């Protein structure tokens, strides 16, 4: 009661904890359905009320030698959520891009089987192949199609050769998607799905982080160290600590 009295004196109020399910979750994983050519990504999901923000980094080319650098992420989704949670547009999208590109925003889907044999509760994707997909700057020059295929791009460091990135510091290097949902939820109960295309020989791969069909797992140490070196791993974590402290109060 003393804490509540102090907050009231400051003009603040405590919202009932049971009325909200929002929070923060993050994944940094490697794997996929093509075990010989793994793909890696870092994804953060932040939920505040009915607003969802998803941050994505394509880490292709930064992990083990088996991680092909030319993968392009074309879909991000969540599953293991209440069936009443539905996404709705419009989607806003921002972040670094391949030099000279002006990619468009993704679209929303609900209750969709995007791949891997798991029905996704909701997500966002580019419906036009790899056009508007999220690529890695570690992709060897010439390995990504041009023309109408405008790309978002993660500015990864330590690549022997690759692509130039416009606005590499935008959003701290993350590509950020924001949209609304029908009701709040706790992302800590969710599992992650993402699809990558443009692998070796034009193959595609789907990553599932949870359930009996999981094929993407916690990142190998080199990728984690790469994120820590650039200070990007702590961006979402700092927000989580602040929210946790607020909840403890």
Secondary structure, DSSP 8 states (H G I E B T S, - for coil): -HHHHHHHHTT-----GGG---EEEEEEEEE-S-TTSBEEEEEEEEEETTEEEEEEEE-TTSSSTTB-TT-EEEEEEEESS-TT--EEEEEEEE--EETT------EEEEEEEEETTEEEEEEEE-SSTTTT-EEETTS-TTSS--TT---EEE--SS-SS---EETTTGGGG-EEEEEEESS---GGG-EEEEEEE--GGG--EEEE-SSTT--EEE--HHHHHHHHHHT-HHHHHHHHHHHHHHHH-
